[in-house]
Amino acid sequence: MALFLIGLVILLVGGFFYSKYVENQLGIDDRETPAVSKADGIDFVAMPKWKNWLINLLNIAGTGPILGPIQGILFGPIAFIAIPLGCVFAGAVHDFLVGSISMRNGGAQVPKLVGRYLGNGTRKFYNIVIAVLLLLTGTVFVYTPGDLIANDLMSVAEGSNTIWVIYAIIFLYYILSTVLPIDQLIGRVYPLFGAFLIVSAIGVLIGVLTKGAGHLSFQGAGLLADHPTGQKFIPSFFITVACGILSGFHGSQVTLVSRTVASERENRATFYSTMIAEGFIAMIWAAGAIVLLSQGIVPMDTRATLMVGEISRFFMGKVGGLLAIIGVIVLPITSGDTAFRSLRLIVAEELNIDQKVPAKRIGVAAVLFVPAIFLLYWAKSNPNGFNMLWRYFGFTNQLVALFALAMATSFLLNSGKNYRIALIPGIFYTFIVFSFILYDPAVGFGMNYKLSLILGVIIAIAYTYFVINKSKKNKDRIRAITLQ
C-alpha cells in the first residue's frame, strides 16, 4: 500500500510542479488560437475549458490505461513507481508539447509538424506509421468494447453472430462521429460518458483502499516479479502498459483539441493534466488487479478483458460493478471514434481535400473504414488474432511517439528553449521500442536478449544524433512561430 500511495504522490505533486516548468519552456501567452482565428463550425470550434478537458481525457484514455496496467502489474509492484514517473516526465510532456506546438502552427496535424521540423523524408515515413497505428487503434477499439458488451452486459454465447451486430452498431457510431461537426455529437455525448468513467475509477479506488490493504504485492516477490510468460521488465513492461505511461496515439488526439481551445492559458490543464488523470486511472486498475491476483481470487493467466469484470464486481458489487464496466466500455469507444476522425483529418490535410463539404468528408471516411473492417474480421477469425493485434498496436503506438518527441525537440531547440525535456524521453523510448521488437519472440525477431539491449542502445544513440543534426540543419528553413 505504501508504494501505491508514494506513486500517487509522485504522479499528482510531481505533475503539478513539472507541468509548470514545461509551461515556462513553451512560453504560453494570450495570442489568438486556431479555434478563434480559423473557426469553421466543423473542426475549428471554440469550446468551454471543462468540455475540452473531458473530451481530451476520453480521447486519449482508451482501454490502454486499463488493460495495459492489468497485464503490466504481473511484473510486480514496481509498476506503481514506473507508471507515475513515466507519466510526469514522458507521457504528459509529449501531449502538452504536441498540443501546444499544433496550436502555434494553426492546428496542424502531426504529419505536417513532422515535415516542417524534421523534413519531408521523415514526414513520408511517419505518414505510413501513423496510418497503420490509427487503423490498428480504431480496430482494437471496436473489438474490445464489443467483446465487453457481449461478455459482461449481454452474456452472449461464444461464436454467436450477435457479436457482429454489436460491432456494426459501434462502427455506425464511429462513422457519424468521424464526419459530423465535432460539437454536434462528440461534444454532446462525452459529458455522459465521462460520468461513467469517473464513477468506475472512484469506485475501484475506494475498493482498493478499503479491501486492498496488505494485498498490493505478490507473495515472495520484491519490487519485481517473474512475469508468467517469461517477459523481461526491460523492455516489455513499457510496451505492455503503453497508454498508461506514454502513447504516440495521443499526438493525433491532442491536435484535434488544439482546434477547439479558446486560450493558450488552458493548455496545461487541457493537455498535461489529462495525461496525469490517465496515469491515475492506470494506477487504480493496476492496484485492483494485483489485489485479486495476489489473493488467488483469479488465476494469473486470466485475460485482461475478463479481469475488468472481475475487478469491478469484487470492489463494487453487482450494481456498482455494472457501472464500472460501462465506464470501461466508454473508454475505447471514445478513443476509437476520434482515431478515425484524426485519420480523416490527416488524409485530408495531406491530399488537400476540403473538409467543409459533407460529401468529401464522407468519401474520405468511407475509404478508411474498409481496411478496418477487414482487420477486425481477421482478428476475430484467428484464435490468436487479438493478442497479435494488441501487441503490434502497443509497438506501433510507442514508435509513433518517437517522431512527435523528435519534432518537439527540434521545435524547442530552434526556439532557444530546453529541448532536453523532449529529447531524453525520446532517447529512452527509442531504446525500449527497438530492443523490444528485436527481442520479442511473438511479434519481433526473437534475437538474444542481451544483444537486443546492446542494439537498442546503439539505435538510441543514432536517434539522438539524427534529431539534433536534423534540427540544426532545418533551422534556416523553419518558418514556424517561435515561443519567444
C-alpha angles and dihedrals in degrees: 000000000000092000091049092051092045088053091052090051091051090049099048104031096034091047092051095054100035092049089059090053092050089047090055090054090053093051094220112205143159100275118139113274127222090251087067104030096044101030110162103159092242113065101350102064124142109229133180119279094244092052093049090050092051095043092050092048092051091043094055099033105077122148088296096090089049109034092035097054091042087060094035095056087068085078088065139255090312083091088075089065101033094053098054094041090050093048095049099044103027120013100041091041090052092052095043094049097044094047093048095044089050090054091050088054099051096271093303119177119244096262091061091046091050090051093049097048103028104026136259094279091061090043093056092052091045091053090060093048096046092047090054091047095050092048090049090046094050091047095046089049092054092047099048101046090041092055093043090053091047096045105034105027106029105020091223114189117251110267095019117144088226088087090066090053088054091049090050092053091050090049090051091054090047091052092052094046090048097055106028121086109276095244095049100066112359093042091052104042099040096076089058092046089048092056091058090047093052093047092051095047095047092045094053091044092054089047092052092049093048102035103022102067109127094008104084096100139053121254111262094004129110125201090318126050130193107260110233092234094048095248117156121240088230110079107353099061093062092049092046097050092037106144093039091064112017129353130183088198088070090068090067090049103047089052088059090055092043084073094056103044112106097198135027087223086075095057099093092053095039099047110018102037094047090061089049087053089051090051088051090054090049091052092051096051092043088054092047091051096049091051091057095039096047092052094047092241087135127019120255093247095057111135114252093236090055091046090062091065093042093052093045095051094041095055102029107027125230100310097037090042090055091053090048092051090050088051090053092047089053093058100065092039092054090050097042093055094053092041089066091040090053091048090051091052093046093050092045092048093048094047096036094238112166108239096193089081110080094211091056092048090051092047094053092045093050092057091051098052096055097071090041090058091050091049091051092050091051093048092049094045095048115075090219094031100111094047090053091045092051096048094048087047090053093048095045090045092059093040091058090052090062091064093050093048090048090050091049090048090054092047094052094042092053090046093054093246133128099286092177091082086072100028098056096053087046092053093048094048092046087059091047097046098047098039087051097051091044094048108033110099095200103054102002139057098283095229126165110290098233092043089051091054092049092049089046090057091049092050090048089055090049089050090053092051092045095050096046094042094045092047093053094045091052094047096099096048099043108111099180122130107263128229096239 
